[in-house]
Amino acid sequence: MTSQASRPSLSNDPASRGRRRIFAGLPALAAALALPAPPALAQTARGLWYATWGCAPSGPPPLSTALTLSGQTLRLVVRTSIGAGRLRVRLSNEMGSAPLRIGAASIGLRSSAATVYAGTSRALSFGGRSTITIPAGTPALSDPVDLSVGPFADLAVSLYLPGPVTVNTIHANAYQANYLSTGGNHTAATSLPIQRTIGSWPFLAEVDSDRVAPVIVAAGDSLTDGIGTTTNTNRRWPDWLARRFQAELSGRGPFAVVNRGLSGNRLLLDDASMPLAGRDLLERFDRDVLATAGVRALALLIGINDILFSPAFSPVPREDMAGGYLQLIERAHARGIAVMGATLPPFGGNVYFNPRREAARQDINAWLRSAGAFDLLADFDLVLRDPQAPERLRSSYDYGDHLHPNDAGYQAMAASVPLAQLAALAAY
């Protein structure tokens, strides 16, 4: 925990908060006004990109559970949130300890299971080459390919790994069936010869579109990652939010939603025994939020694991959590990114529940509601809690562990987001 002396000032005086935010914004505004507009020709030549899908990589997993491949092809299924005329992918070896060789790669429009529509598969290249070796600890962007797709299209990204590979960089909880082939390079195959199905996204971090759209990144823990949702249905709360944008605000143009939730993740601390929970959000913020192509707004739901995994009789204090939230807000605002916060839903009846942890949740939620630190706030606690027992989820929204919502609960969360205000904050 941070010491009292190292914590940021948490003055709740509205005038003081307003002055801090105005003064903090003036240097950035002055600098922006002083900069010349970038030449249109340079923009056209380089191209501008907007993430249509993403996940948060983590790892490495324990060796006893790590996926090992040898001369096989992965086919990974992802769903767009906006359409595209051109696409590129971001691969990740950021948790790897050795170079990762990709022998071939492709992207196509998925029809069903591990099959792509005939004629839609496009070979991916990297700096003009069909193969790439990604150094340990780094990502890699593909060259763009022409492929016209609409919003909510299923894409299949295929990666041929020619040598023995231990998967060190992975998003463990995809809630989407993905596929591992029998031996060989099957990246160009319409139908993949399947050896087995996997429930994770190895080595894939982002798919980008050339379609101009504000990108909203949803960052958080398992409540954003989607534990409790039905596999292969795309019913995490950010998925429902993307559908709301399309259904309710299509006249204002497309809005992309990228899910950077990570089960087990925390705001403030890591746990070496939980490598798949990733680095705390303060650490992974630059990679998973700021590096997302086209990001304009952040939807932040994080903190429940900080409470659950803190000592039972001395839970994390709200001052420490508030300090972490303020750091993320300032770092986002410094890059022109608006931030929507969210209250922490109830977990009464869960194995980690006790009165002191519940008091900590209530205290943190009180700060979230009253501090005025966020540009916008979604009150997920209010939406999900049982009116007769507010420390518990509504039974109709409870996945069964008294912590994670089910499909209906995630839909209710997305439905409660002040959509017009979020769109206004994210709009160009």
Buried (B, 14 or more C-beta within 10 A) or exposed (E): EEEEEEBBEBEEEEEEBEEBBEEEEEEEEEEEEEEEEEEEEEEEEEEEBBBBBBBBBBBBBEEEEBBEBEBBBBBBBBBBBBBBEBBBBBBBBBBBEEEBBBBBBBBBBBBEBBBBEEEBBBBBBBEEEBEBEBEBEEBBBBEBBEBEBEBBBBBBBBBBBBEEBBBBBBBBBBBBEBBBBEEEBBBBBBBBBBBEEBEBBBBBBBBBBBBBBBBBBBBBBBBBBBBBBEEBEBBBBBBBBBBBBBEEBEEEBBBBBBBBBBBBBBBBBBBEEBBBBBBBBBEBBEBBBBBBBBBBBBBBBBBBBBBBBBEEEEBBBBBBBBBBBBBBBBBBBEEEBBBBBBBBBBBBBBEBBEEBBBEBBBBBBEBBBEBEBBBBBBBBBBBBBBEEEEBBBBEEBBBEEBBBBBBBBBBBBBEBBBBEBBBBBBBE
